[in-house]
């Protein structure tokens, strides 16, 4: 192990830290000026650098910048007797591991250096920012099965149906299938065109898919090519195919059968050489039994089926995904990537992630903004990740089957519908006139207090979105996905429920 370097013009600080680290049997090397450090870097390098911020001959922040140029992964702890906001912000913006104000508690200083040391040893040979990023991350056996399937399909143009829960990464798999196919980077480099069939109103979906001629309907001022024409020679990804209107399913089946279609208002058949990849979170066999999905279209799409596992079935992938998303969020925000402890990762692995990979990504974005230090510890995780599992776990079928209305579901986890890291502690609603009906406002008050005490941002929006999302999900479950009937049961209009489904991300 390389030594820990201490840089401070105050000999007493150097002496105290040297002795404390020696007691911990950690190698130490001390410097009085930044000039000496830069000279030493020509022939050696530290495991961790601890530097004062104000010294004769050069500041700690200047040293930080120069060290990060040479050793971007080196943990640097900045010490200062001038505990002002500008210094703290400048330290973190410059990539400091942590900011240590003087005077400091020696035991806490040593503990901080140990944390930096552990981080340095763990990632000594890994510079995540420069490492090549795989298209899809996953070491779990279920994901390896997906990778093998993509490999086997790499030279094929066969139709594929991808199934999996919302937020599990179905579009990433579709893009990988295209990229490695004869139509993608390995062949003609055709276009990958994606459309979410559930997010577009029925009246517009036909035009989106097949295009329209000028004057075909009011507002059609010019001819427009549809997604099938745009994907000619490439791949068309039809997301949430289970929500496609029944009459459009007939047109889609015809295109898949003979490769021809007509623009809306058109009379000339158009041929398109398109590979179709479809995806859904629904059980299409059940939709067929309900009469909501054409059986012949189902068999046409279901040539090869790929099941994408939910994140809870591949918890071993959470650490790699979390580190990747922390790097990605930092890059998007233009800040230094935050590190995360093994303990915090273990806590994340124990969470159910009802919003799957998308929810994990949003949590990492929240941590990049809100975590108070450069190293994320278990205590920094959002409330829903650190609460007892009994308070947040999904209700089992036996729980829901045996519970009477208004009973047995108090405190049930209601996932944030957009996958955000909001503290999701809103219990199931008790209705007036139902046993336990007087308690739901009290439960709401408890949820609000929990969020407010935790300093969570946008409490109003968080709870409102969860409340509206749970109402709509419940109504859709009762009506087996029929939106118009669900809107009627809720007492809202068809356009309102469609808009809310899109705003809350329920169609993903």
HELIX and SHEET records of a PDB file:
HELIX    1   1 UNK A   11  UNK A   23  1                                  13    
HELIX    2   2 UNK A   34  UNK A   40  1                                   7    
HELIX    3   3 UNK A   60  UNK A   70  1                                  11    
HELIX    4   4 UNK A   85  UNK A   93  1                                   9    
HELIX    5   5 UNK A  106  UNK A  122  1                                  17    
HELIX    6   6 UNK A  141  UNK A  152  1                                  12    
HELIX    7   7 UNK A  170  UNK A  179  1                                  10    
HELIX    8   8 UNK A  202  UNK A  210  1                                   9    
HELIX    9   9 UNK A  227  UNK A  230  1                                   4    
HELIX   10  10 UNK A  241  UNK A  243  5                                   3    
HELIX   11  11 UNK A  246  UNK A  258  1                                  13    
HELIX   12  12 UNK A  284  UNK A  289  1                                   6    
HELIX   13  13 UNK A  295  UNK A  301  1                                   7    
HELIX   14  14 UNK A  311  UNK A  313  5                                   3    
HELIX   15  15 UNK A  315  UNK A  317  5                                   3    
HELIX   16  16 UNK A  318  UNK A  333  1                                  16    
HELIX   17  17 UNK A  342  UNK A  349  1                                   8    
HELIX   18  18 UNK A  356  UNK A  370  1                                  15    
HELIX   19  19 UNK A  378  UNK A  380  5                                   3    
HELIX   20  20 UNK A  383  UNK A  386  1                                   4    
HELIX   21  21 UNK A  389  UNK A  392  1                                   4    
HELIX   22  22 UNK A  397  UNK A  402  1                                   6    
HELIX   23  23 UNK A  437  UNK A  439  5                                   3    
HELIX   24  24 UNK A  440  UNK A  453  1                                  14    
HELIX   25  25 UNK A  459  UNK A  478  1                                  20    
HELIX   26  26 UNK A  483  UNK A  490  1                                   8    
HELIX   27  27 UNK A  494  UNK A  503  1                                  10    
SHEET    1   A 5 UNK A  28  UNK A  31  0                                        
SHEET    2   A 5 UNK A   4  UNK A   7  1                                        
SHEET    3   A 5 UNK A  48  UNK A  52  1                                        
SHEET    4   A 5 UNK A  75  UNK A  80  1                                        
SHEET    5   A 5 UNK A  98  UNK A 101  1                                        
SHEET    1   B 5 UNK A 192  UNK A 196  0                                        
SHEET    2   B 5 UNK A 235  UNK A 239  1                                        
SHEET    3   B 5 UNK A 275  UNK A 280  1                                        
SHEET    4   B 5 UNK A 160  UNK A 163  1                                        
SHEET    5   B 5 UNK A 304  UNK A 307  1                                        
SHEET    1   C 2 UNK A 260  UNK A 261  0                                        
SHEET    2   C 2 UNK A 270  UNK A 271 -1                                        
SHEET    1   D 2 UNK A 339  UNK A 340  0                                        
SHEET    2   D 2 UNK A 375  UNK A 376  1                                        
END                                                                             
